[in-house]
Amino acid sequence: PEELPDWALREAREWVRLDPFDVLARAESRCGKVVDLRHEDLPADLWGLHLVRGNRARILVNCHLPPLWRRFTLFHELFHLLHHRKGEHFWSRTHQPLSRFEHEADCFAWAAIWPEWSEGDYAHWD
């Protein structure tokens, strides 16, 4: 993106350079669920998704993506998990277009990975 919104930069600041374990630990403390990350063989057009059932959540990331895009997808799905808790069925009935929620998740993901990517610091990318 040409410019990241200030809200995304502020919100992502605490997630920058966290290894996947620390990302999950922080996510668990925020959403009150046990969060699991899996890299799975997903269809090429599906980068990732998150599932919630009871007190458990799982983030699935396409294992065929390059490290940059796996990291991006982790944060994109994390944003949905933390901020769009009522699910797609609920949001599809509101007056907010789903594209807005996808754009917000993308902005957060870019803000979370931008400092690492721009400085060539890939230490926490799996």
N, C-alpha and C positions, 0 to 999 in steps of 0.2 A: 504493500500500500504506500501511497505517496506520503500520507500523514496518519499517525495513529491518534485517536481521541485521548484527551487527558484522562478521562475516567478509566480507560483501558490500561494506560501506563501506570496509573496509581494502583489499580486493582492487581495488576500483574507483578508489580514490584516485588512482593514477598514470595513469588513463585520462581523467580529467575534463579537459575543455576542449582535448583534442587535436584537431587538424584531421584529416580523413580520411587524408591522407598519413601523418601521424605515427602514427595508429592502426595503419595497415597496416605501417609500418616496425617498430613495436614488436611487433606480432603476428608478423612474420617472424622477429624475433630470438628470440621465445619458442618458436615451434613448429618453427623450422628449415625452413620452407617458403616459397616465393614466394607471397604472398597478393595476390589481386586482388579489387577491389570493383566490382560492377556494379549499376546500377539498371535493372531490367528490367520489362517488361510481363508481370507474373505474374497468375494468377487472383486474384480479389478476396479469396478466403478463404486465400490463401497470402501471408503477410507477407514471408517470406524463407526462405532455406536456405543451407547451405554444402556444398560438394563438395570432396573431396580425392582427388587422383590422383597417386601418386608424390610428387615434391617440390613439387607445386603445390596451392594451395587457392584456391577462389573463394567469395566471399560474395555471394549474390544478394539484393537488396532490392527489394521491389515499388515501382516508380516512382510508383504512384498514391497511395501513402500520404502524408499530410501530413509536413512536416519532423520534427516531434516523433517520430512513429512510425517514420520511416525511421532516425533516430538510435538509437532504442530497439532496432529490429531489428538494426542493425549490431552493437550490443554484445551482444544476445542470441545471435546467431550466433557472434560472436567467442568468447563463453564456451564454447559447444559445441565450437568448433574447438580451443580450448586445453585443455579439461578432459574432453571426452568423445570422445577420439581413436579409440576402437575401434568407433564407429559404432552405429547403432540395432540392427542384427542381433545384435551382441554383448550390448548392454544388455538387449535383450528376453529373453535367455536367463538373465539374472541374477535374483536375488530382489529387485532394486530396481525399483520401478515407474517407468516412463518419466516419469510426471507429476512425480516428484521432480526429475529432471534438468531438466525444463521450468521448474519453480518456481525452481531454483537459477539458471538462465540469466536468468529474469525479474528476480530479486532483484539480480543483478549489473548487468543493463541499467539498472534503475531507479537503482541507486546511482551508476552512471556518468553518467547524465544529470540526476539530481536537482539538483545544485548549479547547473548551467546553467539548467535550467528554472525553478527557484524564484527565481533572481535575474534572470530575463529576459535572460540572456546567450546569445543564439543565434548568435553570431559564427561558430561552427564547424559549424553545421547547414547541410546543402546541400539 
